[in-house]
């Protein structure tokens, strides 16, 4: 069988389909599908992956995706059609990113997460394992005309197994506690938790149980403007408990 000259070689000597552009220095393990056709792309069948990517076994990246430099995936990751991903992003084992999502730079998504279509995740966001970003307020709809994923503003953090509803915005530097169900938008710099999630306090008031030095727990973002813990602060739950006492 003759191969198209525009195809890209994989590590096992096979070829990716035409239209796949893989940056220099990238490593693609066996059993990876690049340019998978899911019939959902509204823009282009081409796929672009930047330099020095590491894409691990079992991963599928669909058509129309644009990825910056130094992407790293775990195993069995799915990235849906027409999604845009910035530089230095990590998406870990068994996570699913649906179509037409937008990621900034340095986004970290841990294992077993689900990001619904049309979600926006800005720079320096961290999402822990098992998080679900929902995108459809009417799951039984045939048209999905009002579907839209949440927006996670830069430097926000989402704890394990949290669920965030469609149309919700998590403000800059805000934090969602593990296991929370977030049904309303969260102002910047605040901590929310519970089901439904409610405001628990300020990120600036969070202390570290290991008594790390200032900036060691919630450190600065690369531009130096991140929210930092204050040395000597009592952890938030202890502060609330003391106030009730």
N, C-alpha and C positions, 0 to 999 in steps of 0.2 A: 504493500500500500504506500503510495507516494504521500509525503507530508508537505504541508504548506510551508513555504520558506519563512513566513512571518510568525510561525509558531515558536513558543518559548520552551526550551528543554527543562525537564524536571530533574531532581536528583537521581531518579531511577532510570533516566535515559529516555523516558517517554516524552510526549510533547503536550503542552497546553494548546488550546484552540487559538486561531487567529484573533487578533484584537486584544490579547492579554499582553500588557506591558509591565514587566517586572524589573525593578530598579537594581542597580549594581550591588553586589555583595549580599544579596538576599538568599536565605536558606529556606527551601520548601521540602518538607518531608514527604514520604510516600503516602498514597491514599488521600491526597489533597485535590479538591476540585476548584479550579479557578475559572471564572467566566461561566458558572453554572447558569443555565437558562431557566428561569422560573416563570417567564411570561409576564413579568410585572414591570419591567423597565419602561419608563415613559420618555427616556432621553437617549440612551446609547447602549449598544451591545458591548462596547469596549470596557475594559477593566484596567485600571492603573494602580500599581502598587509601588511605593517609593523605594528608596535605597535601604539596604541592611535590614530588611524584614526577616522575621522568623515565623514561619507558618507551619504549625505542627499537624501531625497525622489526624485524619478524619475531618478536617476543616473544609467548609465550602463557602466560597465568596462569589456572589452572583453578579450578573452583568450590570454595567453602569456604575459600579462602585469606584470611588476615588479615594485612595489612601495615601497619606504622607509618608515620611521617612520613619524607619525604625519601629514599625508595628511589630508587636510580639503577641502571638496567640498561644493558648493552651490547645489541648486536643478537643476535637469535635465541636468546634465553634462554627456558627452559621452567621454570615453577614449578608443581609438582604439587598435587593436591587436598589440602585441609585443612592445608596448611603454614602456620605462623605465623612472621612475620618482624618484628623490632623496628624501632627508629628508626635512620636514618642508615646503612643497609646499601647495599653495592654488589655487584652480581652482573654479571660482565662477559661478553663475547661468547661465544656458543655453549655456555654452561654449562647443565647440567640439574640441577634440584632435584626429586627425586621426592616422592611424597606423604607427608604427615604428619610432615614435618621441623619442628624448632623452632630458630629463630635468635634470639639476643639482639640487643643494640644494637651498632652500629658494626662489623658483620661485613663483611669484604672478601673476595670470591671473584673471582679473576682468570679469564682466558679458558680455555675448553675443560675445565672441571671437571665431575665427576659426583658428586653427593651422593645416595646411596641412601636409600630410604624409612626413616623413623623415626630418622634421625640427629638429634643435638642439638649445636648449635654455640652456645657461650655468648658473652658480651660481648667485644668487642675482639679477636676471632680473625681472623688473616690466613691465607688459603689461596692459594698461588701457582698458576700455570697448570698445567693437565694433571693435577691431583690427582684421585684416585678414592677415595671413601669407600664401601666395600662394605657390603652389609647382609644378605646371605643366605649362611649357611654351607653350604646344600644347594641349589645353583643349579637342579638338576633337579626339585626338589620341586614338586608341584602345589598344595600348601596354603600353603607359606611360613609355617607357624605359628611357627617360631623365628626369623624374620627380625627383625633390629634393627640399625640403623646405629651407627657409633661415636659417642662423646661427646668433643667437643673443649672442654675447660674454658677459662675466660676467659683472655685474653691469650696463648693458645698460638699457635704459628706452624708452618705446614706448607710445606716447600719444593716446588719444581717436580717434577711427575711422580711424587710419592710415592703409595703405595697404603696405605690403612689398613683393616684387616680388621674384620668385624662384632664387636660386643661390646667392642672396645678402647676404653679411655679415655686420652686425651692430657691429662696433668695441667696444672694452672694454670701458665701461664708457660713451659711446656715447648716444645721446638723439634724438629721432624722435618727432617732434612737432605734435600736434593733426591734423588730417585730411590730413596728408602728403601721397604722393604716392612715395615710395622709389624704384627706378629702378636700382640703382647702389650701390655698397658697400660704407659704411661710415667709415672713419678712426676713430680710438679710440679717445675719449675725445672731439668729435665735436658735434655740434647741426645742424640738417638738418630740412628743412621744405619746404612745397610747393608741387606743382604738375607740373612737376616732382620735387622731393625734391632736394634742393641744400644746400650747406654749408652756414650756417648763422653766425657761430662763434664758440667759445669754451665753453664747459660746465663750465670751471673754471671762465668764465666771467659773468655767470648768477647771478643776484641778486634776492632778495626776496622782493616782494611788502609789506610784513608785517614787514620787517626789523628785521628778526630773527637773533639771534647771529650766529657766524661762526659755520658751521656744522649742523645748525638746519634745513636748507632747503634741501641741497643735502649732507646728512651725510656720515660718513665713513662706509665702509663695515666692517664686523666683524674682518677682519685682519688689519683694520686701514689704508688701502691703497686707500680708495674711493676718488672720486673727490668731493671737498667741494666748496661751495660758499664762496666768500670773503665778509666780513662785509663791508657795505658801497658801494658796487658796484651798479651802476645803472642798472636796468633790460636791457637785451640785446636790445630789440626793441627800448627803449629810447636812448640807446647809438648810434644805427645806425641812428635814426632820428636826433640826435644832430649833428652827423658827416655830414649829408647831409645839415643841416642848415648852 
